[in-house]
Amino acid sequence: MLLHADCSMTRSFPQRFERVTVALTLLLIVGPVLVDLAHGGARRAFGYVAADSFYYLTIARNVVEHGVVSFDQIRPTNSFHPLWQLVTVGVVALMGVEWGVLGVVLVGTSMIGGGFLLLVRAWRTPVGPGVLTLPVGAFGLLLSPLWWAALGNLPHHGHTSGSFPLFGTTWSFANGMESSAVILVFAVAAYLWTRRPPLESERSAIAFGASLAALGLARLDHTVFGVALVTAVALRSRGSATRARRAGLLALAFVVPIALYLLASRVAFGAAFPLSGSLKTSFPQPDWSNLQMTLGLMFDPPSAWLAFAWREANQILPAGIGVAHMVSGRLTDLSREGDRFDGLLRSCAPAVVVLGAYNFFFVNVWSQGHWYFPLSSLWVSLVAARAIDRRFGNLFASARAYGAWALGWSALAVFYFLTLHRQLDYQARFAQFFYEEGPRVRAHYGEKPPRLLSFDDGIVAYTTGFPTMSGTGNALDVDAYVARREHRLLRLSVERGHDHVTTLAYPDSWTSFLGGEAAGQYRVALDYVADDRSFFIVRFSPKH
């Protein structure tokens, strides 16, 4: 048996179905992606990655080729989450720039699959029929009406991305971002929580604390989940000096690695926290734009709000379910062996609420992507899967009933993958630029590559290998970050020799990033233009 039947709520679900359930679910999580990539090759991998993944990939390329943690090949930047940046460096070092996109998608898919196997090991109770819902996930199902309503006219991001796939499914987190690492590390923490209880020994306390530190390093704002779980353990340690000492060791193992990283970042990069995050947040001053847009949903037609409704849902939906989950049970009710995983989910509920509230009130919705909430999305799906096991597991005790359930969810998962997830035009423009336009740009400049200021998310820098400053501001050094905040980024860029400006993703809005700096101060000359005029490079030179 994979697990022990130690909880009566799912005891009626036959254990002989466990292996089938786990194997089938794993197949549905990784199989469609692998088949799709096998059919479409490295070019198809672009259809999985988020635009922002090229920030990571560009920095990884520069680490491998120039030995510097930098976006512009000279000045260091800390605009990344460290664990996934290490992964991307390894991928580019092993597979090269040509195969880097395929590499991060394959690694991400493997992490998600491995995370799933650890989660079912942490399940403790027999792995019941609810697990089969995880490939699409309850969160993906809840968001899917937005996609069905817009099928054939799905929202786009700029003019390059194409139709969005359904976000919130397990497949959508193999996205070249840190989402897959977050899921894997959380699964490790869940496994330790249930199989090696944190207060059982000093060693288990340190191991669990270290797993929470790794979760924070996988995505720094997910440190809030570590805080929630450390608090839950601390509440359980009251009344026992031994347990209190172990809880203290756990807290140290959680805090020290993150504190050391922040200190190292401050010394090496000039800022403790990622500059990209600092650029986006309004904390402690609330940004009321998200509330205004949410209220506007009530009055605008679907065609007007669909593009950001799913972003708002990422903040609001998990947080609302989190509040309900907190109200429904005590956060530290872990008295029964079989309830440990449910206790873990209850202990995470406050973190889901805090993360959603923070992003709702302090981060403009247009600055957010679905990779901001991988654990919140997964948490919703896990809560639903456990609820199905608890309340309906006994309905699938017969082979016929279980077979119908398994076949139905398998068919639904494949259907959702083919209709809502597999959008063949998603990031197709990036693939075209990488494989076709990029070589023409490099040939045009030959041995004298320009130094760029690029208003996109890294695709131009990664493709060309040209020295490139981040025009959007999300991968700048400290001095350039300050210059952008003071609306003098173009001036600094030209002073540094980055006098060629370009964009692939934002041709209609890139001038707004400059804040009117160019008006009347520079001569502008077209330096390169694509045959279809969809991409250009212009040179700026001061008039005086």
Salt bridges, closest charged atoms under 4 A:
ASP6 OD2 - ARG124 NH2 3.46
ASP36 OD2 - ARG44 NE 2.85
ASP36 OD1 - ARG422 NE 2.72
GLU65 OE1 - ARG61 NE 3.10
ASP72 OD2 - ARG75 NH1 3.22
GLU178 OE2 - ARG219 NH1 2.47
GLU202 OE2 - ARG245 NH2 3.16
GLU202 OE2 - ARG246 NE 3.52
ASP221 OD1 - ARG219 NE 2.93
ASP221 OD1 - HIS222 ND1 2.89
ASP333 OD1 - ARG330 NH2 3.71
GLU337 OE2 - ARG124 NH2 2.41
GLU337 OE2 - ARG340 NH1 3.06
ASP339 OD2 - ARG336 NE 3.00
ASP342 OD1 - ARG386 NE 2.94
ASP342 OD2 - ARG390 NH1 3.37
GLU436 OE2 - ARG43 NH2 2.89
GLU437 OE1 - ARG440 NH2 2.91
ASP477 OD1 - ARG496 NH1 2.89
GLU486 OE1 - ARG488 NE 2.71
ASP499 OD1 - HIS500 ND1 2.83
ASP499 OD2 - ARG539 NE 3.33
ASP527 OD2 - HIS500 NE2 3.19
